[in-house]
Amino acid sequence: MDFMQRLSESAQDLGAFSPEQEDISSLIFADSRSLPWDPEGRILLPEDLLTHAAITETAAFVGKGQTFQIWEPTAYKAAESEIRSRAQKSPPTLRLSSAPRPTNGGGP
């Protein structure tokens, strides 16, 4: 929820009612929802999300730093191949931040 709050605050930095703010808000927040947990502590994905992602029997949980994505495994392998191909053509760079960010909901 802290990450979603940071995204929401960042979206407010865009011009109010600008096309950029409308697009970001729609893409990130319109379909966002809290997911229920089963008694064993696993998240339960709603049927519409399973259908959208074409997930049936198995799912791939893909770490994305502070977040993760859930994919249909074959679809992720194709996406991963595309990502690797782009990276070979134009290697990404990452500037390491100078200090670790607090993980307990502390300041920015």
C-alpha contacts under 8 A as a table, 3 or more apart, distances in Angstrom:
res1	aa1	res2	aa2	distance
1	M	4	M	5.02
1	M	5	Q	6.13
2	D	5	Q	5.03
2	D	6	R	6.28
2	D	105	G	6.44
3	F	6	R	5.06
3	F	7	L	6.26
3	F	66	Q	7.94
4	M	7	L	5.01
4	M	8	S	6.13
5	Q	8	S	5.03
5	Q	9	E	6.19
6	R	9	E	5.13
6	R	10	S	6.12
7	L	10	S	5.05
7	L	11	A	6.18
8	S	11	A	5.14
8	S	12	Q	6.53
9	E	12	Q	5.19
9	E	13	D	6.94
10	S	13	D	5.28
10	S	14	L	7.47
11	A	14	L	5.60
11	A	21	Q	6.08
11	A	24	I	6.94
11	A	25	S	7.04
12	Q	15	G	7.29
12	Q	16	A	7.07
12	Q	21	Q	7.44
14	L	18	S	7.18
14	L	20	E	6.95
14	L	21	Q	5.63
15	G	18	S	5.13
15	G	20	E	7.70
15	G	21	Q	6.55
16	A	21	Q	6.70
17	F	21	Q	6.10
17	F	22	E	6.10
18	S	21	Q	5.24
18	S	22	E	6.16
19	P	22	E	5.05
19	P	23	D	6.01
20	E	23	D	5.15
20	E	24	I	6.06
21	Q	24	I	5.19
21	Q	25	S	5.88
22	E	25	S	5.19
22	E	26	S	6.02
23	D	26	S	5.16
23	D	27	L	6.00
24	I	27	L	5.16
24	I	28	I	5.94
24	I	29	F	7.88
25	S	28	I	5.43
25	S	29	F	5.30
25	S	30	A	6.65
26	S	29	F	5.68
26	S	30	A	4.85
26	S	31	D	7.68
27	L	30	A	6.43
27	L	31	D	7.53
28	I	31	D	6.97
28	I	32	S	6.65
29	F	32	S	4.97
35	L	43	I	6.29
35	L	44	L	6.37
35	L	45	L	6.81
35	L	46	P	7.95
36	P	43	I	5.79
36	P	44	L	5.60
36	P	45	L	7.84
37	W	40	E	7.76
37	W	41	G	5.53
37	W	42	R	5.32
37	W	43	I	4.42
37	W	44	L	5.75
38	D	41	G	5.38
38	D	42	R	5.37
38	D	43	I	6.28
38	D	44	L	6.59
39	P	42	R	7.47
45	L	49	L	6.48
45	L	50	L	6.56
46	P	49	L	5.52
46	P	50	L	6.47
47	E	50	L	5.06
47	E	51	T	6.10
48	D	51	T	5.11
48	D	52	H	6.06
49	L	52	H	4.96
49	L	53	A	6.12
50	L	53	A	5.28
50	L	54	A	5.82
50	L	55	I	5.01
50	L	56	T	7.07
51	T	54	A	4.88
51	T	55	I	6.42
52	H	55	I	7.87
53	A	71	W	6.41
53	A	72	E	6.22
54	A	72	E	6.16
55	I	58	T	6.60
55	I	59	A	6.28
55	I	71	W	7.13
55	I	72	E	4.95
56	T	59	A	7.74
56	T	72	E	7.82
58	T	72	E	7.00
58	T	73	P	7.23
59	A	70	I	6.40
59	A	71	W	5.67
59	A	72	E	5.12
59	A	73	P	5.80
60	A	70	I	5.61
60	A	71	W	5.08
60	A	72	E	6.08
60	A	73	P	5.20
60	A	76	Y	7.49
61	F	68	F	6.66
61	F	69	Q	5.84
61	F	70	I	4.72
61	F	71	W	6.56
62	V	68	F	5.36
62	V	69	Q	5.13
62	V	70	I	6.21
62	V	71	W	7.47
63	G	66	Q	7.90
63	G	67	T	6.42
63	G	68	F	4.39
63	G	69	Q	6.62
64	K	67	T	5.02
64	K	68	F	4.80
64	K	69	Q	7.09
65	G	68	F	7.13
71	W	75	A	6.80
71	W	76	Y	5.80
72	E	75	A	5.40
72	E	76	Y	6.22
73	P	76	Y	5.12
73	P	77	K	6.33
74	T	77	K	5.15
74	T	78	A	6.52
75	A	78	A	5.25
75	A	79	A	6.29
76	Y	79	A	4.92
76	Y	80	E	5.85
77	K	80	E	5.03
77	K	81	S	6.12
78	A	81	S	5.14
78	A	82	E	6.40
79	A	82	E	5.09
79	A	83	I	6.21
80	E	83	I	4.98
80	E	84	R	6.13
81	S	84	R	5.17
81	S	85	S	6.14
82	E	85	S	5.03
82	E	86	R	6.24
83	I	86	R	5.18
83	I	87	A	6.17
84	R	87	A	4.97
84	R	88	Q	6.20
85	S	88	Q	5.21
85	S	89	K	6.45
86	R	89	K	5.19
86	R	90	S	6.03
86	R	91	P	7.54
87	A	90	S	5.06
87	A	91	P	4.49
87	A	92	P	6.13
88	Q	91	P	5.63
97	S	100	P	7.11
101	R	108	P	7.43
102	P	105	G	6.65
102	P	106	G	5.58
102	P	107	G	7.25
102	P	108	P	7.98
103	T	106	G	6.89
